[in-house]
């Protein structure tokens, strides 16, 4: 009331006089009273200063109060002014107020003046110094409306209350918009990285979420992260003051309507700032794959930020604003957040029912993981029947995404089995499907725990499950089926080769690549070491079959069969020897020319093959040249038959399996000219 009095003394003299006497200029003159009061107080204080007038000041003040008691509003103001002169005047103020409580009429008049002032003031009125006075006046009107026996007085109070509530609605809307804090994604990410526990009341009932304390022993005081704000703290305090009075006045419905509309709009803006927009099933179906992948990835991140940060902070805000009433708090929170969460989750449903493809699986798994991660938070936040629709929607999306992931994985495994190959891979290299499937399997194992959860009710065994696989996880069985189908496809593709040796090179390359990828990844822990050892054994078998198919014919020309050693058959022997060298040269050169263009990408396997060939060919060739090469020294054009030294053979073998090395021309090295 002190502020009101100061504002009044700036008006015209007539207005000041009317305000002091309740509207009648003839009732009394405040100026005369003030002049008289000034004289009395001056004389009394002078006497008191001389020590010969004890109590005269208080008596003078009491006389002034009694003289202006005909106007309650002015008397209240005067008593507060007097209390500012001397603390002893507060006793008079207390005594006067105890003897004569302000009437309902004067309280309503004061409230009317404040309401008029507030309507003419800026939108920041409640946050200013007059805010508390206005709220106190509203409390008085509420009290009068509830307690008065006068129908006229109650009607007047209700009318005034209606105007006050309408103005408070506007104030609440303005304050919550004006003091909403812009979205800070970094602070939200930091916020969700810390543990949270449900807040409980003294009786053990759950109230909501609050941040777990981070101990200084672990983080240190300088490293404590500040909780992000979605609205300024002063705005929360004023919003609570408004909510308390609107609820007490019976305007809960209007309060909820304005609060929900404002907070929903702000929350929608936050969601849009995170890059999440509402998309129909048709829009998702038509979206390019790269664009869809980016949106799926962004959606997974946004779901965690929205539920684990924004929704939790929104719940805390509701608890603060609606601390005096649980029902409005729950209603507002659910209505605000449901309008955000259900459209958000609908994108997951649109993706789940879209056209399946192997590339979508990993985005769907990330989405499933995100929803699965926030689902416990949702069940804590949305309790009772009001939140059931949100929980049901989240559970449905989780099932839809899980079903979509299972369907894509199953179709991918079947696709590998049904894949047909029309042309063999050039040079016996690694099949493109082998690369693709093993890379795909490597990405799958990053989600093996999640896939185990999805597949737990859909286990399919591969034939009769042996003891080696009886303890395998659900995803392990699916992975084993995928690898089995890939191996079957590789074996079928090898049948396209007409060259038997090249067939085994192809099988070696692909089986070794599969075994190596499994051995070097988490796949090994899922299928077991025994599986890897069996594939390594297959590679050795294919290697031996390659040697037999490729080099047994060459080595046959280095045997002594059909070569006579006595003098009578010398001419026949030389002819046979020349034929043997000639056939060996042609066969070796053909193999070298052909197999230099074959591919063995694994350096260790390539070197092992060269060593195995050398160990069989070079000793046999060296022995044959030692036994029969000298017999051709006298033969015309001997270098035409004995074209290579053992070292030349070894050098040629070093060029095998590199894919693009041509056979160099070698001249017979004449040892003696």
RAWO-V417202 format. One record per residue. N is the residue number from 1. RES is the residue in three letters. SS is DSSP state (H for helix, E for strand, L for the rest). PHI is phi as a letter, one per 20 degrees, with the letter a starting at -180 (none if undefined). NEAR is the number of other C-alpha atoms within 10 Angstrom. Layout:
N|RES|SS|PHI|NEAR ; N|RES|SS|PHI|NEAR
This chain:
1|UNK|L|none|16 ; 2|UNK|H|f|13 ; 3|UNK|H|f|11 ; 4|UNK|H|f|15 ; 5|UNK|H|f|19 ; 6|UNK|H|f|11 ; 7|UNK|H|f|11 ; 8|UNK|H|f|16 ; 9|UNK|L|f|13 ; 10|UNK|L|e|10 ; 11|UNK|L|e|11 ; 12|UNK|L|f|10 ; 13|UNK|H|g|12 ; 14|UNK|H|f|11 ; 15|UNK|H|f|14 ; 16|UNK|H|f|20 ; 17|UNK|H|f|23 ; 18|UNK|H|f|19 ; 19|UNK|H|f|18 ; 20|UNK|H|f|26 ; 21|UNK|H|d|22 ; 22|UNK|L|m|16 ; 23|UNK|L|o|14 ; 24|UNK|L|d|13 ; 25|UNK|L|f|16 ; 26|UNK|L|e|9 ; 27|UNK|L|f|14 ; 28|UNK|L|a|17 ; 29|UNK|L|d|15 ; 30|UNK|H|f|17 ; 31|UNK|H|f|12 ; 32|UNK|H|f|10 ; 33|UNK|H|f|15 ; 34|UNK|H|f|14 ; 35|UNK|H|f|10 ; 36|UNK|H|f|13 ; 37|UNK|H|f|17 ; 38|UNK|H|f|13 ; 39|UNK|H|f|13 ; 40|UNK|H|f|19 ; 41|UNK|H|f|18 ; 42|UNK|H|f|14 ; 43|UNK|H|f|15 ; 44|UNK|H|f|20 ; 45|UNK|H|f|19 ; 46|UNK|H|f|15 ; 47|UNK|H|f|16 ; 48|UNK|H|f|15 ; 49|UNK|H|f|11 ; 50|UNK|H|e|9 ; 51|UNK|L|n|9 ; 52|UNK|L|d|11 ; 53|UNK|L|b|14 ; 54|UNK|L|f|14 ; 55|UNK|L|n|12 ; 56|UNK|H|f|18 ; 57|UNK|H|f|22 ; 58|UNK|H|f|18 ; 59|UNK|H|f|15 ; 60|UNK|H|f|20 ; 61|UNK|H|f|22 ; 62|UNK|H|f|17 ; 63|UNK|H|f|13 ; 64|UNK|H|f|22 ; 65|UNK|H|f|21 ; 66|UNK|H|f|12 ; 67|UNK|H|f|14 ; 68|UNK|L|d|22 ; 69|UNK|L|f|16 ; 70|UNK|L|f|15 ; 71|UNK|L|c|17 ; 72|UNK|H|f|19 ; 73|UNK|H|f|22 ; 74|UNK|H|f|22 ; 75|UNK|H|f|22 ; 76|UNK|H|g|21 ; 77|UNK|H|f|17 ; 78|UNK|H|f|21 ; 79|UNK|H|f|22 ; 80|UNK|H|f|18 ; 81|UNK|H|f|16 ; 82|UNK|H|f|18 ; 83|UNK|H|f|16 ; 84|UNK|H|f|12 ; 85|UNK|H|f|10 ; 86|UNK|L|b|11 ; 87|UNK|L|f|10 ; 88|UNK|L|f|14 ; 89|UNK|H|f|20 ; 90|UNK|H|f|17 ; 91|UNK|H|f|12 ; 92|UNK|H|f|20 ; 93|UNK|H|f|22 ; 94|UNK|H|f|11 ; 95|UNK|H|f|12 ; 96|UNK|H|f|18 ; 97|UNK|H|f|14 ; 98|UNK|H|f|10 ; 99|UNK|H|f|9 ; 100|UNK|L|b|10 ; 101|UNK|L|f|10 ; 102|UNK|L|g|13 ; 103|UNK|L|f|12 ; 104|UNK|H|g|18 ; 105|UNK|H|f|13 ; 106|UNK|H|f|15 ; 107|UNK|H|f|19 ; 108|UNK|H|f|20 ; 109|UNK|H|f|16 ; 110|UNK|H|f|20 ; 111|UNK|H|f|25 ; 112|UNK|H|f|21 ; 113|UNK|H|f|14 ; 114|UNK|H|f|22 ; 115|UNK|H|f|21 ; 116|UNK|H|f|12 ; 117|UNK|H|f|15 ; 118|UNK|H|f|19 ; 119|UNK|H|f|13 ; 120|UNK|H|e|10 ; 121|UNK|L|e|11 ; 122|UNK|L|f|10 ; 123|UNK|L|f|17 ; 124|UNK|L|e|13 ; 125|UNK|H|g|17 ; 126|UNK|H|f|24 ; 127|UNK|H|e|15 ; 128|UNK|L|e|10 ; 129|UNK|L|f|10 ; 130|UNK|L|e|16 ; 131|UNK|H|f|16 ; 132|UNK|H|f|15 ; 133|UNK|H|f|18 ; 134|UNK|H|f|23 ; 135|UNK|H|f|21 ; 136|UNK|H|f|12 ; 137|UNK|H|f|22 ; 138|UNK|H|f|26 ; 139|UNK|H|g|17 ; 140|UNK|H|f|18 ; 141|UNK|H|f|28 ; 142|UNK|H|f|21 ; 143|UNK|H|f|15 ; 144|UNK|H|f|22 ; 145|UNK|H|f|23 ; 146|UNK|H|e|13 ; 147|UNK|H|d|10 ; 148|UNK|L|f|13 ; 149|UNK|L|e|10 ; 150|UNK|L|e|11 ; 151|UNK|H|f|10 ; 152|UNK|H|f|10 ; 153|UNK|H|f|16 ; 154|UNK|H|f|19 ; 155|UNK|H|f|12 ; 156|UNK|H|f|17 ; 157|UNK|H|f|27 ; 158|UNK|H|f|18 ; 159|UNK|H|f|14 ; 160|UNK|H|f|19 ; 161|UNK|H|f|22 ; 162|UNK|H|f|15 ; 163|UNK|H|f|15 ; 164|UNK|H|f|24 ; 165|UNK|H|f|21 ; 166|UNK|H|f|15 ; 167|UNK|H|f|15 ; 168|UNK|H|f|21 ; 169|UNK|H|g|23 ; 170|UNK|H|f|12 ; 171|UNK|H|f|20 ; 172|UNK|H|f|26 ; 173|UNK|H|f|17 ; 174|UNK|H|f|14 ; 175|UNK|H|f|22 ; 176|UNK|H|f|21 ; 177|UNK|H|f|16 ; 178|UNK|H|f|14 ; 179|UNK|L|d|15 ; 180|UNK|E|f|16 ; 181|UNK|L|e|14 ; 182|UNK|L|g|13 ; 183|UNK|L|f|19 ; 184|UNK|L|c|14 ; 185|UNK|H|f|16 ; 186|UNK|H|f|9 ; 187|UNK|H|f|16 ; 188|UNK|H|f|19 ; 189|UNK|H|f|16 ; 190|UNK|H|f|15 ; 191|UNK|H|f|20 ; 192|UNK|H|f|18 ; 193|UNK|L|f|11 ; 194|UNK|L|d|12 ; 195|UNK|L|f|11 ; 196|UNK|E|c|16 ; 197|UNK|E|c|13 ; 198|UNK|E|f|16 ; 199|UNK|E|e|15 ; 200|UNK|E|c|13 ; 201|UNK|L|e|10 ; 202|UNK|L|f|7 ; 203|UNK|L|e|6 ; 204|UNK|L|n|8 ; 205|UNK|L|f|10 ; 206|UNK|E|f|14 ; 207|UNK|E|d|16 ; 208|UNK|E|q|19 ; 209|UNK|E|d|20 ; 210|UNK|E|b|17 ; 211|UNK|E|f|15 ; 212|UNK|L|f|12 ; 213|UNK|L|f|11 ; 214|UNK|L|e|15 ; 215|UNK|L|f|10 ; 216|UNK|L|f|11 ; 217|UNK|L|f|7 ; 218|UNK|L|e|9 ; 219|UNK|L|d|11 ; 220|UNK|L|n|10 ; 221|UNK|H|f|11 ; 222|UNK|H|f|7 ; 223|UNK|H|e|10 ; 224|UNK|L|f|13 ; 225|UNK|L|e|13 ; 226|UNK|L|e|9 ; 227|UNK|L|f|14 ; 228|UNK|L|f|19 ; 229|UNK|L|d|18 ; 230|UNK|L|d|20 ; 231|UNK|E|b|19 ; 232|UNK|L|f|14 ; 233|UNK|H|g|13 ; 234|UNK|H|f|12 ; 235|UNK|H|f|20 ; 236|UNK|H|f|19 ; 237|UNK|H|f|14 ; 238|UNK|H|f|21 ; 239|UNK|H|f|24 ; 240|UNK|H|f|21 ; 241|UNK|H|g|18 ; 242|UNK|H|f|22 ; 243|UNK|H|f|26 ; 244|UNK|H|g|19 ; 245|UNK|H|f|20 ; 246|UNK|H|f|25 ; 247|UNK|H|f|18 ; 248|UNK|H|f|15 ; 249|UNK|L|e|20 ; 250|UNK|L|n|12 ; 251|UNK|L|d|17 ; 252|UNK|H|f|17 ; 253|UNK|H|f|12 ; 254|UNK|H|f|15 ; 255|UNK|H|f|24 ; 256|UNK|H|f|22 ; 257|UNK|H|f|13 ; 258|UNK|H|f|16 ; 259|UNK|H|f|22 ; 260|UNK|H|f|19 ; 261|UNK|H|f|14 ; 262|UNK|H|f|17 ; 263|UNK|H|f|22 ; 264|UNK|H|f|20 ; 265|UNK|H|f|15 ; 266|UNK|H|f|20 ; 267|UNK|H|f|21 ; 268|UNK|H|f|18 ; 269|UNK|H|f|14 ; 270|UNK|H|f|19 ; 271|UNK|H|f|21 ; 272|UNK|H|f|13 ; 273|UNK|H|f|15 ; 274|UNK|L|e|19 ; 275|UNK|L|n|11 ; 276|UNK|L|d|19 ; 277|UNK|L|c|14 ; 278|UNK|L|f|11 ; 279|UNK|L|c|13 ; 280|UNK|L|e|13 ; 281|UNK|H|f|17 ; 282|UNK|H|f|10 ; 283|UNK|H|f|11 ; 284|UNK|H|f|19 ; 285|UNK|H|f|15 ; 286|UNK|H|e|10 ; 287|UNK|L|f|12 ; 288|UNK|L|f|10 ; 289|UNK|H|f|14 ; 290|UNK|H|f|9 ; 291|UNK|H|f|10 ; 292|UNK|H|f|17 ; 293|UNK|H|f|17 ; 294|UNK|H|f|11 ; 295|UNK|H|f|18 ; 296|UNK|H|f|23 ; 297|UNK|H|f|15 ; 298|UNK|H|f|16 ; 299|UNK|H|f|24 ; 300|UNK|H|f|20 ; 301|UNK|H|f|16 ; 302|UNK|H|f|21 ; 303|UNK|H|g|23 ; 304|UNK|H|f|20 ; 305|UNK|H|f|22 ; 306|UNK|H|f|24 ; 307|UNK|H|f|22 ; 308|UNK|H|e|23 ; 309|UNK|H|c|22 ; 310|UNK|H|f|24 ; 311|UNK|H|f|24 ; 312|UNK|H|f|22 ; 313|UNK|H|f|21 ; 314|UNK|H|f|21 ; 315|UNK|H|f|24 ; 316|UNK|H|f|17 ; 317|UNK|H|f|21 ; 318|UNK|H|f|23 ; 319|UNK|H|f|21 ; 320|UNK|H|f|15 ; 321|UNK|H|f|21 ; 322|UNK|L|d|23 ; 323|UNK|L|f|14 ; 324|UNK|L|e|16 ; 325|UNK|L|b|15 ; 326|UNK|H|f|12 ; 327|UNK|H|f|10 ; 328|UNK|H|f|20 ; 329|UNK|H|f|19 ; 330|UNK|H|f|21 ; 331|UNK|H|f|15 ; 332|UNK|H|f|23 ; 333|UNK|H|f|26 ; 334|UNK|H|f|24 ; 335|UNK|H|f|18 ; 336|UNK|H|f|24 ; 337|UNK|H|e|24 ; 338|UNK|H|f|20 ; 339|UNK|H|f|15 ; 340|UNK|H|e|18 ; 341|UNK|H|f|20 ; 342|UNK|H|f|15 ; 343|UNK|H|f|15 ; 344|UNK|H|f|20 ; 345|UNK|H|f|21 ; 346|UNK|H|f|18 ; 347|UNK|H|f|21 ; 348|UNK|H|f|25 ; 349|UNK|H|f|22 ; 350|UNK|H|f|20 ; 351|UNK|H|f|24 ; 352|UNK|H|f|25 ; 353|UNK|L|e|15 ; 354|UNK|L|f|16 ; 355|UNK|L|g|12 ; 356|UNK|L|f|17 ; 357|UNK|L|b|15 ; 358|UNK|L|g|15 ; 359|UNK|L|f|12 ; 360|UNK|H|f|20 ; 361|UNK|H|g|21 ; 362|UNK|H|f|19 ; 363|UNK|H|f|21 ; 364|UNK|H|f|23 ; 365|UNK|H|f|23 ; 366|UNK|H|f|19 ; 367|UNK|H|f|27 ; 368|UNK|H|f|24 ; 369|UNK|H|f|19 ; 370|UNK|H|f|18 ; 371|UNK|H|f|23 ; 372|UNK|H|f|16 ; 373|UNK|H|f|15 ; 374|UNK|H|e|17 ; 375|UNK|H|g|18 ; 376|UNK|H|f|11 ; 377|UNK|H|f|18 ; 378|UNK|H|f|19 ; 379|UNK|H|f|15 ; 380|UNK|H|e|14 ; 381|UNK|H|f|23 ; 382|UNK|L|d|21 ; 383|UNK|L|d|15 ; 384|UNK|L|m|9 ; 385|UNK|H|f|9 ; 386|UNK|H|f|15 ; 387|UNK|H|e|20 ; 388|UNK|H|f|14 ; 389|UNK|H|f|14 ; 390|UNK|H|f|22 ; 391|UNK|H|f|21 ; 392|UNK|H|f|11 ; 393|UNK|H|f|16 ; 394|UNK|H|f|24 ; 395|UNK|H|f|14 ; 396|UNK|H|f|15 ; 397|UNK|H|f|24 ; 398|UNK|H|f|24 ; 399|UNK|H|f|16 ; 400|UNK|H|f|19 ; 401|UNK|H|f|26 ; 402|UNK|H|f|22 ; 403|UNK|H|f|16 ; 404|UNK|H|f|25 ; 405|UNK|H|f|26 ; 406|UNK|H|f|18 ; 407|UNK|H|f|15 ; 408|UNK|H|f|19 ; 409|UNK|H|f|21 ; 410|UNK|H|f|15 ; 411|UNK|H|f|15 ; 412|UNK|H|f|18 ; 413|UNK|H|f|20 ; 414|UNK|H|f|14 ; 415|UNK|H|f|14 ; 416|UNK|H|f|20 ; 417|UNK|H|f|18 ; 418|UNK|H|e|11 ; 419|UNK|L|f|12 ; 420|UNK|L|d|11 ; 421|UNK|L|d|14 ; 422|UNK|L|e|7 ; 423|UNK|L|c|10 ; 424|UNK|L|f|17 ; 425|UNK|L|f|17 ; 426|UNK|H|f|15 ; 427|UNK|H|m|21 ; 428|UNK|H|m|26 ; 429|UNK|L|f|21 ; 430|UNK|L|f|24 ; 431|UNK|L|f|20 ; 432|UNK|H|f|10 ; 433|UNK|H|f|15 ; 434|UNK|H|f|20 ; 435|UNK|H|g|14 ; 436|UNK|H|f|11 ; 437|UNK|H|f|18 ; 438|UNK|H|f|20 ; 439|UNK|H|f|12 ; 440|UNK|H|f|14 ; 441|UNK|H|f|18 ; 442|UNK|H|f|17 ; 443|UNK|H|f|12 ; 444|UNK|H|f|21 ; 445|UNK|H|f|18 ; 446|UNK|H|f|14 ; 447|UNK|H|d|15 ; 448|UNK|H|f|19 ; 449|UNK|H|f|14 ; 450|UNK|H|f|19 ; 451|UNK|H|f|22 ; 452|UNK|H|g|18 ; 453|UNK|H|f|14 ; 454|UNK|H|f|22 ; 455|UNK|H|e|20 ; 456|UNK|L|g|13 ; 457|UNK|L|d|9 ; 458|UNK|L|c|13 ; 459|UNK|L|f|15 ; 460|UNK|L|c|13 ; 461|UNK|L|e|15 ; 462|UNK|L|e|13 ; 463|UNK|L|m|7 ; 464|UNK|L|e|8 ; 465|UNK|L|f|12 ; 466|UNK|L|e|9 ; 467|UNK|L|f|8 ; 468|UNK|L|f|11 ; 469|UNK|L|d|17 ; 470|UNK|L|f|11 ; 471|UNK|L|e|12 ; 472|UNK|L|f|18 ; 473|UNK|L|f|20 ; 474|UNK|H|g|22 ; 475|UNK|H|f|26 ; 476|UNK|H|g|22 ; 477|UNK|H|f|23 ; 478|UNK|H|f|23 ; 479|UNK|H|f|21 ; 480|UNK|H|f|19 ; 481|UNK|H|f|20 ; 482|UNK|H|f|22 ; 483|UNK|H|f|22 ; 484|UNK|H|f|16 ; 485|UNK|H|f|19 ; 486|UNK|H|f|24 ; 487|UNK|H|f|19 ; 488|UNK|H|f|13 ; 489|UNK|H|f|20 ; 490|UNK|H|f|20 ; 491|UNK|H|f|17 ; 492|UNK|H|f|12 ; 493|UNK|H|f|21 ; 494|UNK|H|f|22 ; 495|UNK|L|f|13 ; 496|UNK|L|f|14 ; 497|UNK|L|e|17 ; 498|UNK|L|e|10 ; 499|UNK|L|e|11 ; 500|UNK|H|f|15 ; 501|UNK|H|f|20 ; 502|UNK|H|f|23 ; 503|UNK|H|g|24 ; 504|UNK|H|f|26 ; 505|UNK|H|f|26 ; 506|UNK|H|f|28 ; 507|UNK|H|f|25 ; 508|UNK|H|g|25 ; 509|UNK|H|g|23 ; 510|UNK|H|f|26 ; 511|UNK|H|f|23 ; 512|UNK|H|f|22 ; 513|UNK|H|f|21 ; 514|UNK|H|f|21 ; 515|UNK|H|f|20 ; 516|UNK|H|f|15 ; 517|UNK|H|f|18 ; 518|UNK|H|f|23 ; 519|UNK|H|f|18 ; 520|UNK|L|e|10 ; 521|UNK|L|c|14 ; 522|UNK|L|f|17 ; 523|UNK|H|g|22 ; 524|UNK|H|g|17 ; 525|UNK|H|f|12 ; 526|UNK|H|e|22 ; 527|UNK|H|e|22 ; 528|UNK|L|n|17 ; 529|UNK|H|f|13 ; 530|UNK|H|f|11 ; 531|UNK|H|f|16 ; 532|UNK|H|f|19 ; 533|UNK|H|f|13 ; 534|UNK|H|f|11 ; 535|UNK|H|f|18 ; 536|UNK|H|f|17 ; 537|UNK|H|f|13 ; 538|UNK|H|f|16 ; 539|UNK|H|f|23 ; 540|UNK|H|f|14 ; 541|UNK|H|f|13 ; 542|UNK|H|f|20 ; 543|UNK|H|f|22 ; 544|UNK|H|f|14 ; 545|UNK|H|f|16 ; 546|UNK|H|f|21 ; 547|UNK|H|g|17 ; 548|UNK|H|f|14 ; 549|UNK|H|f|16 ; 550|UNK|H|e|19 ; 551|UNK|H|d|17 ; 552|UNK|H|f|13 ; 553|UNK|H|f|14 ; 554|UNK|H|f|18 ; 555|UNK|H|f|18 ; 556|UNK|H|f|14 ; 557|UNK|L|f|21 ; 558|UNK|L|d|20 ; 559|UNK|L|e|14 ; 560|UNK|L|e|15 ; 561|UNK|L|g|10 ; 562|UNK|L|n|11 ; 563|UNK|L|d|17 ; 564|UNK|L|f|16 ; 565|UNK|L|d|13 ; 566|UNK|L|e|8 ; 567|UNK|H|f|9 ; 568|UNK|H|f|9 ; 569|UNK|H|d|12 ; 570|UNK|H|f|14 ; 571|UNK|H|f|11 ; 572|UNK|H|f|15 ; 573|UNK|H|f|19 ; 574|UNK|H|f|19 ; 575|UNK|H|f|13 ; 576|UNK|H|f|17 ; 577|UNK|H|f|25 ; 578|UNK|H|g|21 ; 579|UNK|H|f|14 ; 580|UNK|H|f|21 ; 581|UNK|H|f|23 ; 582|UNK|H|f|17 ; 583|UNK|H|f|18 ; 584|UNK|H|f|21 ; 585|UNK|H|f|19 ; 586|UNK|H|f|12 ; 587|UNK|H|f|17 ; 588|UNK|H|f|20 ; 589|UNK|H|f|15 ; 590|UNK|H|f|13 ; 591|UNK|H|f|17 ; 592|UNK|H|f|22 ; 593|UNK|H|g|19 ; 594|UNK|H|f|18 ; 595|UNK|H|f|24 ; 596|UNK|L|f|22 ; 597|UNK|L|e|20 ; 598|UNK|L|f|22 ; 599|UNK|E|c|22 ; 600|UNK|L|c|24 ; 601|UNK|L|f|15 ; 602|UNK|L|f|11 ; 603|UNK|H|f|11 ; 604|UNK|H|f|9 ; 605|UNK|H|f|17 ; 606|UNK|H|f|17 ; 607|UNK|H|f|15 ; 608|UNK|H|f|12 ; 609|UNK|H|f|20 ; 610|UNK|H|f|16 ; 611|UNK|H|f|15 ; 612|UNK|H|f|13 ; 613|UNK|H|f|16 ; 614|UNK|H|f|18 ; 615|UNK|H|f|12 ; 616|UNK|H|e|14 ; 617|UNK|H|e|21 ; 618|UNK|H|f|19 ; 619|UNK|H|g|12 ; 620|UNK|H|f|18 ; 621|UNK|H|f|22 ; 622|UNK|H|f|17 ; 623|UNK|H|f|14 ; 624|UNK|H|f|18 ; 625|UNK|H|f|19 ; 626|UNK|H|f|11 ; 627|UNK|H|e|11 ; 628|UNK|H|c|19 ; 629|UNK|H|f|18 ; 630|UNK|H|f|12 ; 631|UNK|H|f|16 ; 632|UNK|H|d|17 ; 633|UNK|L|f|12 ; 634|UNK|L|e|8 ; 635|UNK|L|e|12 ; 636|UNK|L|f|8 ; 637|UNK|L|l|10 ; 638|UNK|H|f|16 ; 639|UNK|H|f|15 ; 640|UNK|H|f|14 ; 641|UNK|L|d|20 ; 642|UNK|L|e|21 ; 643|UNK|L|e|16 ; 644|UNK|L|c|21 ; 645|UNK|L|e|15 ; 646|UNK|H|g|17 ; 647|UNK|H|f|11 ; 648|UNK|H|f|15 ; 649|UNK|H|f|19 ; 650|UNK|H|f|18 ; 651|UNK|H|f|12 ; 652|UNK|H|f|19 ; 653|UNK|H|f|22 ; 654|UNK|L|f|17 ; 655|UNK|L|e|19 ; 656|UNK|L|f|26 ; 657|UNK|L|m|26 ; 658|UNK|E|d|18 ; 659|UNK|L|n|19 ; 660|UNK|L|b|15 ; 661|UNK|L|e|16 ; 662|UNK|L|e|16 ; 663|UNK|L|f|15 ; 664|UNK|L|f|8 ; 665|UNK|L|e|5 ; 666|UNK|L|c|9 ; 667|UNK|L|d|11 ; 668|UNK|L|f|14 ; 669|UNK|L|e|12 ; 670|UNK|L|f|7 ; 671|UNK|L|f|5 ; 672|UNK|L|c|4 ; 673|UNK|L|e|4
